[in-house]
């Protein structure tokens, strides 16, 4: 009984940690969006996207409003977007997206995390060619009717529509991201998230033990406060 309770408690804390990390990530997205385009969502597409993503994470509206207010009154730190590249164990390429107020601290932390987890930091461009920058839009199944909208989505720029068990994922080419965003807004579709991601051009198969070693490195990188996203090509 005690072991079952501990397992449930671990899962509960992991869920809370994931939610807290998600809220922090969105808060930085909002801060960057406000700095670049102002605090009015109607005039700032990037801010509208960040607010929609916050809604998809069930981030309370008062926290979203507070993040916008902090950023617009200069209370928030001045976050800078940075990208680092490297390899996890077994040669798995990694792209690390960060938002930081101190790039010197962040690059040192990322390098250390690679090193401590049997990976290695690379130079700019060392693994980026193994990925494509694409738009990724996610919907709950009950929030989009593919039978009615599939052709319209393709016209709006969808290059791939993936039907998974719990959600529908739409990919666009980088150049079509804004077009798809406008279509979703104009039709008032309720996207769970909308963002640009690095999608691997091919995936790498590893044994279960080797996968665990790679995932340990990825999880260590994701746990850093300055890290927004970690991309890899592990199958």
ABEGO torsion letter per residue (X at the ends): XAAAAAAAAAAAAAAAAAAAAAAAAAAAAAAAAAAAAEABAAABAAAAAAAAAAAAAGBBAAAAAAAAAAAAAGABBBBBBBBBBBBBBGGBBBBBBBBBABAAAAAAAAAAAAAAAGBBBBBBGAAAAABBBBBBBBBBAAABBAAAAAAAAAAAGBABBBBBAABBBBBBBAAAAAAAAAAAAAAGBBBABBBBBBBBABBBBBBAAAAAAAAAAAAAAAABAABABBBBABX
